[in-house]
């Protein structure tokens, strides 16, 4: 009952001067509103930054073939083709920490359309899962190739924005045919714009096609580090142009060999069931170590690698991107906490100031209460309740104002926001703590007054 009476007495005292009570809570209102608004806008921005960096490959795991060596000389990663499409299927089937996985076969060649040509920085044969891994599912035009295109090695492709600009110059490429190593590809889609990656490479200067088409029709072998679009007759075994063959030899026999033109028109691809690399996406950035362990154990089992033997594959993750996400989020959190502390301290000092003024104005009232039997702890409780009530009311108004402000920012500026129930609960807790902390000294001062001197106070 004493606590109940103290609350009623404190509320009656606050209602005597509502304007002063409202101005007293204004500091807490502004502080809590600023904290809530910045927390929601900051959380939304952090989520947007995280999503943006993830789209560049923060949760991507790259699996590369092993390294060959001879006489103590290493030939580098990818010199031995040890990864197969079956490995890719097994990873998708048996690694629960992996969300998507796609094989990649790379090539290097010149693209020709009409009287224009271009050598893209990347020609990749893959599956539709590659688009989901790279967050590229929203195409600018057209549609993606399907699993049926992969099974049939259909000659279809997707073009990046840079290639569309250089070759088609304002035309829509959908339905048109381009030539890649004298093989006609039908353009069925255009990738959305991504721009440069973190190392400055143009991500839009690329072609995507079914991996079987690139493997069996275009490259026919593993990717070399040379520009295959500029091969000369001295380095190629056969050529369609026979004008330089001044003295053709007599190569007739029981079974005449096919001519160069026949071989170019009807290539016989060598079907090596290997891929240049495998690209996988973990369920989240936090699950990357678990996904790497699962992939490593699975490939050890499939490639029959015994304990102690060297791996015939390499697994790489984007640790630098993950570290960037963590550092950015931590920096934003610390910045918001510093601003919140400053705002709440300012509001708390304002409450302490007003409560000290209130103690001075109500000295006779305090003396009268003590004269009729009130103790020091009762006076202390009353002033603490007043201070906490002011802070809680200010906290509630601040939460409403801050949330409304963040919603207004989203509507007008289209900034992302993210409502956090934990931030709201923390704001209520902090506002109560500020009321107790900054209201204790005025309440303690009121409880220490001498009743006789208080009654004589004018």
C-alpha positions as CSV (number, residue, x, y, z in Angstrom):
1,X,0.0,0.0,0.0
2,X,2.9,2.4,0.7
3,X,4.2,1.9,-2.8
4,X,0.7,2.4,-4.3
5,X,0.2,5.6,-2.2
6,X,3.7,6.9,-3.2
7,X,2.8,6.4,-6.9
8,X,-0.5,8.2,-6.5
9,X,1.2,11.1,-4.6
10,X,3.9,11.4,-7.3
11,X,1.4,11.4,-10.1
12,X,-0.7,14.1,-8.4
13,X,2.4,16.2,-7.9
14,X,3.2,15.9,-11.6
15,X,-0.3,16.9,-12.6
16,X,0.0,20.2,-10.7
17,X,2.4,21.5,-13.3
18,X,1.9,19.6,-16.6
19,X,3.8,22.1,-18.7
20,X,7.0,21.8,-16.6
21,X,6.6,18.0,-16.6
22,X,6.2,18.0,-20.4
23,X,9.3,20.1,-20.9
24,X,11.2,17.9,-18.5
25,X,10.5,14.8,-20.5
26,X,11.3,16.6,-23.8
27,X,15.0,15.7,-23.4
28,X,14.2,12.0,-22.9
29,X,11.7,12.1,-25.7
30,X,14.3,13.5,-28.2
31,X,17.0,11.1,-26.9
32,X,14.9,8.0,-27.1
33,X,13.4,9.0,-30.5
34,X,16.9,9.6,-31.9
35,X,18.0,6.2,-30.6
36,X,15.0,4.3,-32.0
37,X,15.2,6.0,-35.4
38,X,18.9,5.5,-35.8
39,X,18.7,1.9,-34.6
40,X,15.9,1.1,-37.1
41,X,17.6,3.0,-40.0
42,X,21.0,1.6,-39.0
43,X,19.7,-2.0,-38.8
44,X,18.0,-1.6,-42.2
45,X,21.2,-0.2,-43.7
46,X,23.3,-2.9,-42.2
47,X,21.0,-5.5,-43.6
48,X,21.1,-3.8,-47.0
49,X,24.9,-3.7,-46.9
50,X,25.0,-7.3,-45.9
51,X,22.7,-8.3,-48.7
52,X,24.7,-6.2,-51.2
53,X,28.0,-7.8,-50.2
54,X,26.5,-11.2,-50.1
55,X,25.4,-10.8,-53.7
56,X,29.0,-10.2,-54.6
57,X,30.0,-13.5,-53.0
58,X,30.3,-13.2,-49.2
59,X,28.8,-16.7,-48.6
60,X,30.3,-18.2,-51.8
61,X,32.7,-21.1,-51.6
62,X,34.9,-21.8,-54.6
63,X,36.2,-25.4,-55.2
64,X,39.2,-25.6,-57.6
65,X,41.0,-28.6,-59.0
66,X,44.3,-29.8,-57.6
67,X,47.9,-29.0,-58.5
68,X,50.2,-31.0,-60.7
69,X,54.0,-31.1,-60.2
70,X,56.9,-32.7,-61.9
71,X,60.5,-32.8,-60.7
72,X,59.7,-30.6,-57.8
73,X,58.1,-27.9,-60.0
74,X,54.5,-27.1,-59.3
75,X,52.3,-26.1,-62.2
76,X,49.7,-24.2,-60.1
77,X,46.1,-24.7,-59.2
78,X,43.9,-26.2,-61.9
79,X,46.8,-28.0,-63.7
80,X,45.1,-31.3,-62.9
81,X,41.4,-31.6,-63.7
82,X,40.0,-33.6,-60.8
83,X,36.5,-32.1,-60.4
84,X,33.5,-33.7,-62.2
85,X,29.8,-32.8,-62.6
86,X,29.1,-35.8,-60.4
87,X,31.0,-34.1,-57.6
88,X,28.8,-31.1,-58.0
89,X,25.6,-33.2,-57.8
90,X,26.9,-35.0,-54.7
91,X,27.7,-31.7,-53.0
92,X,24.1,-30.5,-53.6
93,X,22.7,-33.8,-52.4
94,X,24.8,-34.6,-49.3
95,X,25.9,-31.2,-47.9
96,X,23.0,-29.7,-45.9
97,X,25.0,-26.5,-45.2
98,X,25.0,-25.7,-49.0
99,X,22.1,-23.8,-50.5
100,X,23.1,-23.9,-54.2
101,X,25.9,-25.4,-56.2
102,X,26.9,-25.0,-59.8
103,X,29.7,-26.4,-62.1
104,X,31.7,-23.9,-64.2
105,X,33.5,-24.5,-67.4
106,X,35.4,-21.5,-68.7
107,X,36.5,-20.6,-72.3
108,X,38.2,-17.7,-74.0
109,X,37.0,-16.7,-77.5
110,X,35.9,-13.9,-79.8
111,X,32.2,-13.1,-80.2
112,X,31.0,-12.0,-83.6
113,X,27.7,-10.3,-84.5
114,X,27.2,-8.9,-87.9
115,X,30.2,-6.7,-88.6
116,X,31.2,-6.2,-85.0
117,X,33.2,-8.4,-82.7
118,X,34.2,-8.5,-79.0
119,X,36.4,-10.6,-76.7
120,X,34.6,-10.8,-73.3
121,X,36.6,-11.2,-70.1
122,X,34.5,-14.2,-69.1
123,X,32.7,-17.0,-71.0
124,X,31.3,-19.4,-68.4
125,X,29.4,-22.6,-69.0
126,X,27.2,-23.4,-65.9
127,X,23.7,-24.2,-64.7
128,X,20.7,-22.0,-63.7
129,X,21.9,-22.4,-60.1
130,X,24.8,-20.1,-60.9
131,X,22.3,-17.2,-61.2
132,X,20.9,-17.9,-57.7
133,X,24.4,-18.1,-56.2
134,X,25.3,-14.8,-57.7
135,X,21.9,-13.2,-57.0
136,X,21.4,-12.7,-60.7
137,X,18.0,-14.3,-61.1
138,X,16.2,-11.0,-62.1
139,X,17.1,-10.7,-65.8
140,X,16.9,-7.5,-67.7
141,X,15.4,-9.2,-70.7
142,X,14.4,-12.7,-71.8
143,X,14.7,-15.8,-69.7
144,X,17.4,-18.2,-68.5
145,X,18.4,-21.5,-70.0
146,X,16.9,-24.7,-68.4
147,X,18.1,-28.1,-67.4
148,X,16.9,-29.5,-70.7
149,X,19.2,-27.1,-72.5
150,X,22.1,-28.5,-70.4
151,X,21.1,-32.1,-71.1
152,X,20.9,-31.4,-74.9
153,X,23.9,-29.1,-75.0
154,X,21.7,-26.5,-76.7
155,X,23.4,-23.5,-78.2
156,X,21.7,-20.8,-76.2
157,X,23.3,-18.1,-74.0
158,X,22.8,-15.1,-71.7
159,X,24.7,-11.8,-72.4
160,X,26.0,-9.2,-69.9
161,X,25.2,-5.6,-70.3
162,X,28.7,-4.7,-71.6
163,X,28.5,-7.2,-74.4
164,X,25.0,-5.9,-75.3
165,X,26.3,-2.4,-75.5
166,X,29.4,-3.2,-77.6
167,X,27.8,-5.6,-80.1
168,X,24.2,-4.5,-80.4
169,X,24.5,-0.8,-79.7
170,X,20.9,-0.1,-78.6
171,X,19.2,-3.1,-80.3
172,X,17.5,-5.8,-78.3
173,X,19.6,-9.0,-78.6
174,X,16.8,-11.4,-77.7
175,X,16.4,-14.0,-80.4
176,X,19.4,-12.9,-82.4
177,X,22.4,-15.2,-83.1
178,X,26.0,-14.6,-82.3
179,X,29.0,-16.6,-83.4
180,X,31.5,-18.1,-80.9
181,X,34.3,-20.0,-82.5
182,X,32.2,-20.4,-85.7
183,X,29.4,-21.8,-83.5
184,X,26.1,-20.0,-83.6
185,X,24.5,-19.2,-80.3
186,X,21.0,-17.9,-79.8
187,X,20.6,-15.1,-77.3
188,X,17.7,-15.9,-75.0
189,X,18.3,-13.5,-72.1
190,X,20.2,-10.4,-70.9
191,X,21.7,-10.2,-67.4
192,X,20.9,-7.3,-65.1
193,X,23.6,-4.8,-64.5
194,X,26.1,-5.5,-61.7
195,X,29.0,-3.2,-62.4
196,X,32.5,-3.7,-61.2
197,X,33.4,-6.1,-58.4
198,X,35.6,-5.3,-55.4
199,X,38.8,-5.7,-57.4
200,X,37.6,-3.5,-60.3
201,X,36.7,-6.2,-62.8
202,X,33.7,-5.6,-65.0
203,X,31.1,-8.2,-64.0
204,X,28.8,-7.3,-67.0
205,X,31.5,-8.3,-69.6
206,X,30.4,-12.0,-69.5
207,X,28.5,-14.7,-71.3
208,X,26.7,-17.6,-69.6
209,X,25.7,-20.7,-71.4
210,X,25.0,-24.4,-70.6
211,X,28.2,-26.0,-69.3
212,X,27.8,-29.0,-71.7
213,X,27.6,-26.6,-74.7
214,X,30.8,-24.8,-73.6
215,X,32.6,-28.0,-72.7
216,X,31.7,-30.1,-75.7
217,X,31.2,-27.6,-78.5
218,X,33.4,-24.6,-77.7
219,X,36.4,-25.5,-75.6
220,X,36.7,-29.2,-76.0
221,X,39.5,-29.1,-73.4
222,X,40.5,-27.1,-70.2
223,X,40.9,-23.4,-70.3
224,X,44.3,-22.1,-71.3
225,X,45.6,-18.7,-70.3
226,X,45.8,-17.5,-73.9
227,X,43.4,-15.6,-76.1
228,X,42.0,-18.4,-78.2
229,X,40.5,-15.8,-80.5
230,X,43.9,-14.9,-82.0
231,X,45.4,-18.2,-82.9
232,X,47.7,-18.3,-85.9
233,X,48.2,-20.9,-88.6
234,X,51.6,-21.8,-87.3
235,X,50.2,-22.9,-83.9
236,X,47.0,-24.6,-85.2
237,X,47.1,-28.1,-86.6
238,X,44.5,-27.6,-89.2
239,X,42.8,-24.6,-90.8
240,X,39.8,-24.1,-93.0
241,X,41.7,-21.6,-95.2
242,X,43.9,-23.8,-97.5
243,X,45.2,-21.0,-99.8
244,X,48.6,-21.0,-98.1
245,X,48.9,-24.8,-98.7
246,X,50.9,-24.4,-102.0
247,X,52.1,-28.1,-102.2
248,X,49.4,-30.3,-100.8
249,X,50.7,-33.8,-100.2
250,X,49.0,-36.9,-101.4
251,X,47.2,-38.3,-98.4
252,X,44.9,-40.6,-100.2
253,X,44.5,-44.1,-98.8
254,X,42.1,-46.9,-98.3
255,X,39.8,-44.6,-96.2
256,X,40.2,-41.0,-97.2
257,X,40.5,-38.6,-94.2
258,X,38.0,-35.9,-93.7
259,X,38.9,-32.5,-95.0
260,X,39.4,-29.4,-92.9
261,X,36.1,-27.9,-93.9
262,X,34.3,-31.1,-93.0
263,X,35.9,-31.2,-89.6
264,X,35.0,-27.6,-89.0
265,X,31.4,-28.2,-90.0
266,X,31.0,-31.4,-88.1
267,X,33.2,-31.3,-85.0
268,X,33.7,-34.4,-83.0
269,X,34.0,-33.2,-79.4
270,X,36.0,-35.2,-76.9
271,X,33.7,-35.7,-73.9
272,X,36.0,-35.4,-70.8
273,X,33.7,-35.4,-67.8
274,X,35.5,-32.7,-65.9
275,X,34.8,-29.1,-65.0
276,X,37.1,-26.2,-64.3
277,X,35.6,-25.3,-60.9
278,X,32.6,-25.6,-58.7
279,X,30.8,-22.7,-57.2
280,X,28.7,-23.2,-54.0
281,X,26.7,-20.9,-51.8
282,X,26.3,-21.6,-48.0
283,X,23.0,-21.1,-46.3
284,X,24.5,-18.1,-44.5
285,X,27.9,-16.5,-43.8
286,X,28.0,-18.1,-40.3
287,X,27.7,-21.6,-41.9
288,X,30.7,-21.3,-44.2
289,X,33.1,-23.2,-41.9
290,X,30.5,-26.1,-41.6
291,X,30.0,-26.1,-45.4
292,X,33.7,-26.3,-46.1
293,X,34.1,-29.2,-43.7
294,X,31.2,-31.1,-45.3
295,X,32.6,-30.5,-48.8
296,X,36.1,-31.6,-47.8
297,X,34.9,-34.8,-46.2
298,X,32.7,-35.6,-49.2
299,X,35.4,-35.0,-51.8
300,X,37.9,-37.1,-49.7
301,X,35.4,-40.0,-49.8
302,X,34.6,-39.6,-53.6
303,X,38.2,-39.1,-54.6
304,X,39.5,-41.9,-52.4
305,X,42.0,-39.7,-50.5
306,X,43.4,-41.4,-47.5
307,X,44.3,-39.6,-44.3
308,X,47.7,-37.9,-44.6
309,X,47.6,-37.7,-48.4
310,X,47.5,-34.4,-50.2
311,X,44.1,-33.1,-51.5
312,X,43.5,-33.1,-55.2
313,X,41.3,-30.0,-54.8
314,X,41.3,-26.6,-53.2
315,X,38.4,-25.0,-51.3
316,X,38.4,-21.2,-50.9
317,X,35.9,-18.9,-49.2
318,X,35.5,-15.2,-49.2
319,X,36.8,-14.5,-45.7
320,X,37.8,-10.9,-46.6
321,X,34.2,-10.1,-47.5
322,X,32.9,-11.8,-44.4
323,X,35.3,-9.8,-42.3
324,X,34.1,-6.6,-44.0
325,X,30.5,-7.4,-43.1
326,X,31.4,-8.0,-39.5
327,X,33.6,-4.9,-39.2
328,X,31.0,-2.7,-40.8
329,X,28.2,-4.0,-38.6
330,X,30.3,-3.6,-35.4
331,X,31.3,-0.1,-36.4
332,X,27.7,1.0,-37.0
333,X,26.6,-0.5,-33.7
334,X,29.3,1.3,-31.7
335,X,28.5,4.6,-33.4
336,X,24.8,4.3,-32.5
337,X,25.6,3.4,-28.9
338,X,27.8,6.5,-28.6
339,X,25.1,8.7,-29.9
340,X,22.5,7.1,-27.7
341,X,24.7,7.6,-24.6
342,X,25.1,11.3,-25.4
343,X,21.4,11.8,-26.0
344,X,20.3,10.0,-22.8
345,X,22.9,11.8,-20.7
346,X,21.6,15.1,-21.9
347,X,18.0,14.1,-21.1
348,X,19.0,12.8,-17.7
349,X,20.8,16.0,-16.7
350,X,17.6,17.9,-17.6
351,X,15.5,15.7,-15.4
352,X,18.0,16.1,-12.5
353,X,17.9,19.8,-12.9
354,X,14.1,20.0,-12.8
355,X,13.8,17.6,-9.9
356,X,16.2,19.8,-7.9
357,X,14.1,22.8,-8.6
358,X,11.0,20.8,-7.6
359,X,12.6,19.8,-4.3
360,X,13.4,23.5,-3.6
361,X,9.8,24.6,-4.4
362,X,8.2,21.9,-2.3
363,X,10.4,22.2,0.8
364,X,7.4,23.2,3.0
365,X,5.4,20.3,1.6
366,X,8.2,17.9,2.5
367,X,8.5,19.4,6.0
368,X,4.8,19.1,6.5
369,X,4.8,15.4,5.4
370,X,7.6,14.6,7.7
371,X,5.9,16.4,10.6
372,X,2.8,14.2,10.3
373,X,4.9,11.0,10.3
374,X,6.5,10.5,6.9
375,X,10.0,9.1,7.0
376,X,13.0,9.8,4.9
377,X,12.6,6.7,2.8
378,X,8.9,7.7,2.0
379,X,10.1,11.0,0.7
380,X,12.9,9.3,-1.3
381,X,10.4,6.9,-2.8
382,X,8.0,9.6,-3.8
383,X,10.6,11.7,-5.7
384,X,12.1,8.6,-7.3
385,X,8.7,7.5,-8.5
386,X,8.2,11.0,-10.0
387,X,11.5,10.9,-11.8
388,X,11.0,7.3,-13.2
389,X,7.4,8.2,-14.3
390,X,8.7,11.2,-16.2
391,X,11.4,9.0,-17.9
392,X,9.0,6.2,-18.8
393,X,6.4,8.6,-20.3
394,X,9.2,10.3,-22.2
395,X,10.5,6.9,-23.3
396,X,7.0,5.8,-24.6
397,X,6.6,9.1,-26.5
398,X,10.2,8.8,-27.8
399,X,9.5,5.2,-29.1
400,X,6.4,6.4,-31.0
401,X,8.2,9.5,-32.4
402,X,11.3,7.5,-33.4
403,X,9.4,4.8,-35.1
404,X,7.2,7.3,-36.9
405,X,10.4,9.2,-38.0
406,X,12.0,6.1,-39.4
407,X,8.8,5.2,-41.3
408,X,8.7,8.7,-42.7
409,X,12.3,8.4,-43.8
410,X,11.5,5.1,-45.6
411,X,8.5,6.7,-47.3
412,X,10.2,9.9,-48.4
413,X,13.8,8.8,-49.0
414,X,13.2,5.0,-49.7
415,X,15.9,4.1,-47.2
416,X,15.6,0.5,-45.8
417,X,14.6,0.2,-42.1
418,X,14.3,-2.8,-39.8
419,X,12.1,-2.6,-36.6
420,X,13.8,-4.2,-33.6
421,X,11.7,-5.3,-30.6
422,X,14.9,-5.6,-28.7
423,X,15.8,-2.0,-29.3
424,X,12.3,-0.9,-28.0
425,X,12.6,-3.0,-24.9
426,X,16.1,-1.6,-24.3
427,X,14.8,1.9,-24.7
428,X,12.2,1.3,-22.0
429,X,14.8,-0.2,-19.7
430,X,17.2,2.6,-20.3
431,X,14.6,5.3,-19.8
432,X,13.7,3.8,-16.4
433,X,17.4,3.5,-15.5
434,X,18.0,7.1,-16.4
435,X,15.1,8.1,-14.1
436,X,16.5,6.2,-11.2
437,X,20.1,7.3,-11.8
438,X,19.5,11.0,-12.3
439,X,16.5,11.3,-9.9
440,X,18.2,9.6,-6.9
441,X,20.3,12.7,-5.9
442,X,17.3,15.1,-5.8
443,X,15.2,12.5,-3.9
444,X,18.0,11.8,-1.5
445,X,18.4,15.5,-0.9
446,X,14.7,15.8,-0.2
447,X,14.7,12.9,2.2
448,X,17.6,14.5,4.2
449,X,15.8,17.8,4.9
450,X,15.2,18.8,8.6
451,X,11.4,18.9,9.2
452,X,11.6,22.0,11.4
453,X,13.8,24.0,8.9
454,X,11.6,22.8,6.1
455,X,8.4,24.1,7.8
456,X,10.1,27.5,8.3
457,X,11.3,27.7,4.7
458,X,9.8,30.6,2.7
